[in-house]
Amino acid sequence: MNILVFGCMIPVYHILKMPALEIYCGFAFLLLSTILLLRKKISEIVSLFVLLANLDVFALYFALVTGAGAGVELYPLTLTGICYLLTFDLKKPRWICPVFASISALICLFITIFSKGFLADKFLYGLEFYKAHYIFTTIIIICSFVMLSIAYERMLKAKNKKEAEQREELMHIANHDPLTGLCNRRRIWEFLYLCENEKNTSDKNFVICIFDIDYFKRVNDTYGHDCGDYILVQISDLVRKTLPEDVRIGRWGGEEFLLLFSGYTDEDAINEIEKIRKIVDEAIFDYCGTKIHITLTFGVSSSTYCETAEHIIVDADKQLMKGKIQGKNRVVARNIQKGLSENDAIFDSFIDSSHKD
């Protein structure tokens, strides 16, 4: 803005035959242009210092050579306000804007009180200058307030963007597991309740799968907890890449994960889960040169058999326990037909009275 204003002043003062102001504006134009070109090499505080100092020196110089109060005193005040806005988050030194604002106010007071400057007799340009400069000063003030509005808008946009990014970051932290980056238990429950409402309103089926890593305690005991964390991250990434995009995955706790298939039939969900089991079973994980084979066991249930998300989770967990008892590395799902078979009822009774290893 200042470069543009001083650049426009040069031909105007040349036309008005005011060489003293023309020379100063030319000098200011070159100085500010140089700072702009070297802005990456010059610190922000130095650039601001030169900008504010130039505003005050210009106002003072104008008063001395013209002795005029043609409205130019508004120029440093408005641009000092712009500097306030553009540097509102400047941490230090905090005194720079208040100090220069005070100096600007004193200079403006000087220009307003004295109708003649110390050098006015030598450089006074007559009545025609004042008429012309009233117009030019009005243009400057209009441009300054336009820039003030733009600066304020930029400040608000930057502030709102920063706050939005902070809110988004906090929401991500609140809803995701810090190790794997998957949805945490809290976030998964939100999706579960949403699916439950859709089931009640539109009879939209949803399938829940709980799976965990087989012999995970052995991995931690043998290779250390860093290796365990590595396996958790690798399994999370592999499963996430294998699943369709519309399937939710979250870390349920420890080495347990939950998959949520919304709008899937039981058969389609089981087919997707079986793909994951095979891919993980065929994968070899390399931890610091050590080759590790990992398998997963899956328990599956759905809204076909249970009325609420809580009941489906309990049922899926029972199927997971069955898979562990039956030998691990498998997908165990509630029978496709509704209701419990006699064997299922006996198995459930046994699981309820025992604990998972």
ABEGO torsion letter per residue (X at the ends): XAAAAAAAAAAAAAAAGBAAAAAAAAAAAAAAAAAAAAAAABBAAAAAAAAAAAAAAAAAAAAAAAGBBAGAAAAAAAAAAAAAAAAAABAOBAAAAAAAAAAAAAAAAAAAABABBAAAAAABAEAAAAAAAAAAAAAAAAAAAAAAAAAAAAAAAAAAAAAAAAAAAAAAAAABBAAAGBBBAAAAAAAAAAAAAAAAAAGBBBBBBBBBBBGAAAAAAAAEAAAAAAAAAAAAAAAAAABBAABBBBBAEEABBBBBBBGBBAAAAAAAAAAAAAAAAABBBBBGGBBBBBBBBBBBBBAAABABAAAAAAAAAAAAAAAAAAGEGBBBBBBABBEBBAAAAAAAAAAAABBBX
